[in-house]
Amino acid sequence: MPKMKTHRGAAKRFKATGKGRLKHKQPFTSHILTSKSAKRKRQLRQPAYMAAAEAQSLKRLLPYL
């Protein structure tokens, strides 16, 4: 059976942690930043983690994570 192809768009957006959780960049950080408070923008710098239920649907896109 041939190797499965990784979805390159998903591979660029998600990284696996040591325990296997999926880490990604926070949304809402690219534009219209003047209306967001400094606290909100500071907290958006932190990485976000996908819920386990949502991560199951990405297994098809990222078979080798």
N, C-alpha and C positions, 0 to 999 in steps of 0.2 A: 504494500500500500504506500503511495507517495506521501511525502511530508505535507502537512497542512501549511497554508500561507498565513502569515500574520497580517492583520489589518494595520497598515503602516500609520494611518491617522490615529488609531487608538493607541498604538505603541508609543507615539510621540506625546500623548496626553496622560498616560497612566504609567506608574512605576510600581512594582511590587515591593513591599517592605519585607523585612526578615521573617515576619510571621505570616506573610502571604496576603496581607491586606493591600488594597489598591489605593495609592496616594495620587492626588491630582491637584492642579492649581485651582484656587478659588475663582468662581465667576464674579462678574460685576466689578472688575478692576481696570478696565481698559479706557473708558471714556465717561463723560458727565461726572467727573470727580469733584467738581466745585460744590455740588449739592450734597455730597456725602461728608459726614463729620470726620475729623482727624482720627477719632477712636475707631470708627468703622473701617477706614482705609488701613489703619495699622493692623487691625485684626484680620483683614482680608489678605495680608501678606503671608499668613500661616498656611501651610498645606491643609487640604481637606482629605477625608478618607471616605471611600464609598461604603455604603451599607452592604452587609453580606448578601442580602437578597438581590440587590442590584448588581453586585459583582458576579453573580452566577450567570447573568445574561452576557457578560463580557468574555466568558471563557471560550466562546465560539470565535470571537475576534482575536483573542490573545491565547492561543492554545499552548504556548510554551512558557507561560508565567508560573 
